[in-house]
Amino acid sequence: MQVIRELRELLRLRDFRKLFAVRLVSQTGDGMFEVGLATLFFFSPENASTATGVAEAFAVLLLPFTVVGPWAGVLLDRWRRRQVLFVGNLARVAITLAIALILLSGGLGPAVYVLALVNLSINRFLLSALSASLPRVVGSRLLLTANSLTPTLGAGAAIAGAAAGFALGLILGPGRSNDATILAVAALVFAGASALASRMGRDLLGPDTRADADATRRALHALGRGLVDGASHLRQRRTPARALAVMAMHRFVYGVVFLASILVSRNLLEDPANASAGLRTFGTVLAASAVGFALAVVLTPVLSPRTGPQAWIVYCLVLAAASQLLLTATIARWAVLAGAAVLALAAQGAKIAVDTIVQRDTDDAFRGRAFALYDVLYNAAFVGAAALAALVLPDAGYSRAVFALLALAYLATAAIYRALSPQSDHVVDSTDPTDRTE
């Protein structure tokens, strides 16, 4: 198959393998770190059993991510992206160990929440750097395959890290020392990601032009103007601006469904008083979503080149609508799992195509800001989804009318995007980076 040949060709690129290794190891650590937060905020017996509680927890977690985005864009277009990956992971080592020490000495408190949010914010900065760096190590011909492979396997690495953290918790048993040990292991994984980043050349990941310290400070002071310039560039290119808009809408609707799935898992499919059973059920929902993500990485490189990425986005939106229509018919356990898998396939398939359009049609000098704006829209949409969920979802998480409206939102987005998109995808000529193989 063509996709297998392209995957083999991609993995022969030495610099791609190095960047890919950083992503896999870093996101494995993310999974170990985040599994503890999910248990704390959403499935502890005393927390987040209502729609408002879940929405507030998500808003607290994601608002800092939205703030990080603009700063990331300015810096990623001026700092060596390889250094960002190296230093950022080192910073996460220190923060994670600090949280572990606080848990051992004083237990859960405000400092833990603040440090956890800082750690997660750095993670979003690193993911932006990884996305902006990808075209520097992969030629345009293989960029779609690379975008299919890296985010999906990165998410798989995060799931593996979460599973490892969960298993370690079962072995060690409950207690603060247990949590601190898991965090210490996550810190070791972050240290490994930093070490892997150091194997790459300092200038490999760009950007081609960098400013000195004074110029960087001036750029930070002119942050608003820089973001306006980046948005103007995207509007001029048209295709990346439209792709970002449709992804923000997709993320908004997906966020409502995701929050509903937490409530359904805890309060409808299981006894609300049994938080552990709710966590296990939500774990099966996440496993079904992982299947959908895996299907997206297989199907997107095969089908998207035949349809074009813009048409593929439309098909994914229609598929997402179908997943919501299923839930309007029944909220049985099998329907929740099937809907999660289909929606994950649609979400990841569309995201791969959007990533490709933004990378392909954005100048390298603006690419960091483009992905920073992407990050802002991505997380702001989820915060908006949390606010909507708090207003419209019952504590059980299920409303037939809400799921029907979500399906209509997906269909309307697909129709508008199709009407605004040209008949054939716009392709910007670009020079492939020098690909080195071993």
N, C-alpha and C positions, 0 to 999 in steps of 0.2 A: 504494500500500500504506500501511497505517496507520503502520508503523514509519518509512517515509520521511517521511510528514507530521510525525510526532513529532520526527524528527531535524531537519527544517527548522525546526520551531517552537523546538526546543531551541537551535539554533545562532543564532537571532535574539535570544536573551537576552544582553545585553551583558556582564553580570557573569559568567555562565557561560563565555562565550568567554574572558574574561580569566583565570579560574581554570584553564580547560582548556589555555590556552596555556602557563601555568606548568608544568602537568603534562607536556605534550609535550616542551618544551625541557629540563626537568629530567631526564626519563627518557631523552632522547637522550644527555645527558651520562653518565647511569648506564651505558648500553650501551657507550659508548666506554671508560669506566673499567673495567667488569667483564670485558670481553673479554680484557684483559691478565691479570686474575687467573685466569680460567678456564684460559688457556694455561699459566700458571705452576704452578697447583696440580694440574691434572688431565691435562695433555697435554704436559708437558715430559718428555724421555726418562728422567729419573732419578726422577720423582715419581709417586705415586698409581697404580701399575699393578695394585695388589691391592685387594680389597674393603675390607680394613682401612685402607689408605692413603686411598682415596676417602672412607670414612666419617670418618676423623679430620680430613681437610681440611674437610669440610662442618661437622663439629662446631665446629671452630675459627672458621669464618666465621659460623655462625649463633648460637652461644651469646651473643655480645654483643648481637645483635639482640633476643634474648629478654629480656635485662636492660634494654634501653632501653625496652621497652614500658610498664612501670608508670610510669616517670618521665614518659614522653610523655603518658600519660593525665592525670596530675595537672596538668601544665603546660598542656596543650591546653584544659583547662577553666578556666584562669585567665589565660593569656597571649593577646594578640591573635594569632589564627591567621594573619592576613596577615603580621604581623611574624615569625612562625616561618618562613614560606616565604621571606621576604626575607633574614633574618639567616642562616638555615640554609644557603641556597645560597651566600651570601658565605663562610661558614665552609668550605664544601667547596672553594671556589676556593683559599683559603689552604692547606688540607691537600693538595690535589692538586698544587699548585705545589711544596710542600715535598717531596713524594714524588719529583717530577721532579728536583729539585735533588739529593736524596740519591742517586738513581740515577746522575746525572752525576758526582757527586763520589766516592762510595764503593761504588756497586753495591748489590746486593740484600743486605739485612740485617734484623735484628729491627725496626729503626725503620720500615722499609717495611711490614712486616706489621701493626704496631701502628697506624700511620696509616691504612692501608687499612681496617682493621676499624673505626676511628673514623668514617671517611668513609661506610662502608656502614651503620653504625649511625645516623648522621644522616639517611641516605636513608630508612631505615625510619620515623624520626620525621616526616620530611616527608610520606611517603605516608599516615601516620595523620592528619596535619593536612589533607591534601587530601580524604580520605574524610570526616572530621568536618565539613569546610566545605561539602561539596556540597549538603546540604539548605538551606543559607543562600542559595543562588543559583538553586535549581531548585524549582519547586512539586512537591507530592507526586504530582500526576497524571503528571508527566514523570520522576519519580525512577527508575523502573525502566529507562527508555530511557537516562537519564544514566549509571546504573550499568553498563549494557551497553556504552556508548560509551567512557567515560573510561578504565577499567582496560585494556580490550582495545587501544584505540589508544595508550594509554600504553605497554603492552607492545610494540606495534608500533614505537613511537618508540625504545624501548630496543633492539629488534632492528636498526632502521635505524642507530642509533648504533654498535652493535657491528659492523655491516657496514662502516660508514664507517671505524671504527678499524682493522679488518682490512685494508681496501683501502689505507689510508694506510700501514700497516705493510709491505704488499707494495711500495708505491712507494718508500718510504724505505730498505727493506732491513733486515737484522738489526742488532742492536747496542743498547747502552744509550741512545745519543742518539735512536734511533728510538722507544724506549719513552717517553723523556722528552718527545719532541715530541708523541706521541699524548696523553699526560697533559696537556700544556700546552693542546692544543686542547680537551680535555674541560673544563679549568678555564674556558676562554672560554665554553663552552656553559653551565656553571653560572652564570657571571656574567650571561649573558643571561637565565636563569631568574629570578635575583634582580631584575634590572631590570624584568622583566615583572610580578613580584609587587608592585613599588612603584607600579604603575598603579592598583591597587585601593585603595579607601578603607580607612583604618586599622581601622575598626570593622565593615566589611562582612561578614567571615567569623565574627564573634563571638569568644568567647561574649558573651552579653548582660550578664552580671555578671562582674566581675573583682576579684580581691583585690589589696591593696597588697603591698609587698615583704615586710613582716613576716608578713602572712597567708600569703603564698606559702611562706615559709620554714617556717612552722608546718605547712602542708599537706605539705611534703616530709618533715618529721620524722614526720608521721602517715601516711606513705605506705601502710603495710600496712592501716590502718583505712580509708583512702580506697578501696583496691582491694576490700576486703570490702564496703564500701557499694555500689560499682559492681556487684559480682557479685550482691549482694542485690537491687539494682534489676532486673537482668536476670532473675533467678529469679522475681521478682514478676510481671514482664511475660511470662514463660514462653516466648513464641515466640522472642525473640532468644537466650535461653539455650540452647534446643534447637538453634537454627540454628548457634550457635557450636560446640556439642558435635559436631554432625554434620560441620561443616567441619574441625574438628581431626582427626577420624577419617579424613576424606577426604584431608587433607593428609598424614597419617601413611602411609597406603597409597601415595599418589602419590609420596611421598618415596622409598619403597623401589623403586618402579618407575623413578624418575628415576635413582637411583644405579645400578640394574641396567643402564639404557640406556648409561650412561657406560662401564661395564665391557664390555658386549656390543659397543659400537662400537669400543673399543680392542683388546680381547683375543680376541673371537670372530669378528666380521665382518671384521676386518683382522689383519695380522701384529702381535702384541704389541710387536715390536721397532720398528715403524714408527709412532711417535706422531703424525706429521703425517697419515698416512692415517686413523688413528683419529679425529683432530680433524675431518677433512673428513666422515667418516661420521657423527659425532655432530652436525655441522652440518646434515646432511640430516634427522636425527631432529628437531632443533629446528625446521627448516623445516616438517616435517610437523605438528609441534605448533602452529606458527603458523597453519597452515590450520585446525586444530581450533578455535583461539581465535577466528579470524575467523568461522567458522560459528556459534560460540556467540553472538557479538554480533549476528548476523543472526537466528538462530532464537529466542533467548531472549525478546526483546521481542514476537515474534509469538505464540509458544506459551505462555509463562508466564502472560500475562493470562487465557488461556482455561482453564488448569489450576489457577491459583493458584501462588504461589512455593513453597509447601511440597510440593505434588504434583510440581512441576517438579524439585525437589531429589531426590525419590524416583526419578523417571525418569532423572535424570542418574547416580545411583548404580547403577542397573541397567545403564545403558549402559557405565559404567566397568567393571562386572563382565564384560560381554561382551568388552571389550578385553583383559582378562586371560585369559579363556577361549581367545581366539584364540591367545595366546602359549603356552598349554599344548599346543596342537596342533602348532605349528611356530615355529621361531625364524628362518625365512627372512627375508631383508632386507625383502621387501615386507610381511611380517607385522609386523615391528618398526615400519616406517613407518606402516602402517595403524593399528596399535595406539596409536602415539603420537598420531596425529590424533584418533582416537576418544576417547582418554583426556583429551586437552586440551579437546575439546569438552565432555565431561562435567564436567571440573574447573572450567572457566571458567563454564559454564552454571550450575552449582551455586553458585559464588562470587558471581555476579551476584545470584542470588536471596537468598543469605544476606546480602549487603551491603544489599539492599533491606529485608529484614525487620529487620535491626539498626537501620538508619537510621530506618525508619518507626515502629518500636515502642519506641524509646528516647527519653526526654526529652532536650532539648538540653543541659541542665545536666550530664547523665551521658554524653553522646555521646562526648566525648573519651576518657573512661575505658573506655567500651565498646569503642572501636576499639583502645585500648591493650591491653586484655585479648584482643581478637581477634588482635592482633599477637603477643602472648606465646604464645597457643595455636598460632597459625599456624607460628611458628618452632620452638617447643618440640616440636611434632609432627614436624617435619623432623629435628630433632636425635635424637629417639627413633627415627625411621626409619633414620637413619645407624647408630645402635647396633644395631638389628635386622639391617640389611643386612650389617654386619660379622660377625654371628654366623651368618647363614643362607645368604648368597650365596657361591658359589664365585668364584674370581678371574675366571673367564670371564663371570660375571654372569648365567648362565642356570641355573635349576632349575625343572623342570616342576612339582614339588610346591609350591614357593614361589608360583609364579604361580597355581596352583589355590587355594591358601589365601587369596591376596589377593582373588581373585574371590569366594570365600565371605565374606570380611570385608565387601566392598562390599554383597553381597546381604543379609547380616545387619543391617548398618547401615540399609539401605533399609527392611527389614521393621520394625525397632524404631522408626525415625523415623515411619514411616507409622502405626504403632499408637499412638504417643504424641501425634500431631498431631490437632487437631480436624478435622472433616469440611470445614469452610470456614475460610479464613484469617481471623485476627483483624485488624481494621483499626482503628488508632487515629486519631481525628479530629485533624487538625492544620491550622493556618493556613498557607497558602502564603506564602512570602516575597514581597515586592513585586518583581515581575519587570520589569526595565527593558529595553526593546528599542531597537534602532536600525534 
